[in-house]
Amino acid sequence: MSPREQFEVETAELAAQLFGQQNKHLKLIEKKLGIRLGSKGTRLHLTGEQSQVQIGYRLLEELCALLREGMPIYPTDIEYAIRILSSDSSTNLKDIFFDTVFVSARNKIIAPKSLAQKNYIDNIRQNDVVFGIGPAGTGKTYLAMAMGVAALMRKEVSRIVLVRPAVEAGEKLGFLPGDLAEKVNPYLRPLYDALYDMLDLDKARNLVDTGVVEVAPLAFMRGRTLNDAFVILDEAQNTTAEQMKMFLTRLGFGSRAVVTGDVTQVDLPRDVHSGLMHATDVLEGVPGIAFNQFTDVDVVRHPIVQSIVQAYQASERRVLKPGRRVLG
């Protein structure tokens, strides 16, 4: 047996935190990696396929390092760590999990949970325009919002502008009941939800009421110049090429933009090309602009969401048999 197939935890206290109550952390690792973890005191024996055992050994090293730094370990953290180390076993998890983007009003620490998320926030820090492209649940909009709120609190920008196309109603909202704000509000609700999750409710409402945080449909951006602002365009797959160009050319001095979207969820008419896909072709290689691609591996919602995303992706790749009918 290779020495690397035995792992010694420094102290009984650290072992108790690492193993989890009734060894639930070890059981989770066994299930996710397909290996066997036998414990005797503070020593663990790892058996199984060599490649998976090596990942398991690195995982235990990294989890112990996090625990020594005072970070509590939860099952979701272990799952994220396994995904990260399975992609790159040399990754230092402290560089990711301790890169705090923002601490919410409820003391919730917002930090990246995958390599793609880490690269995403680093790109937002370093570039004027960043595109985050990938499936639902990968944290594209939420992390962009956290970066915007953090920039506002540090007075790096004077306002946040949150933008979303209302294509589900074709931007023709006249048939909907209520005034203009009531008509567009359902399409902007996810942006409000993210904002209220990060800030105290009264503070968030005050920022919206005073215009420091503006939430608006994309159609309202035409003709404007946005200076000293952190601008987020969400659901960008539902913009046309003309709308995308219009949005990106609104940026003024001292402003940054984050554009998020999922190219598999386009709600535009079939003969209309998505502005998000068009932008990835036109703007590739332009200095100051960065593109981040997320995959199902980066899904950080309920674990079932990752399985749902993978199932739909597999369905979309499947070659249909002659005569087979496609629903939807």
Secondary structure, 3 states (H helix, E strand, C coil): CCHHHEEECCCHHHHHHHHCHHHHHHHHHHHHHCCEEEEECCEEEEECCHHHHHHHHHHHHHHHHHHHCCCCCCHHHHHHHHHHHHHCCCCCHHHHHCCCCEECCCCCEECCCCHHHHHHHHHHHHCCEEEEECCCCCCHHHHHHHHHHHHHHCCCCCEEEEEECCHHHCCCCCCCCCCHHHHHHHHHHHHHHHHHHHCCHHHHHHHHHCCCEEEEEHHHHCCCCECCEEEEECCHHHCEHHHHHHHHCCECCCCEEEEEECCCCCCCCCCCCEHHHHHHHHCCCCCCEEEEECCHHHCCCCHHHHHHHHHHHHHHHCCCCCCCCCCC
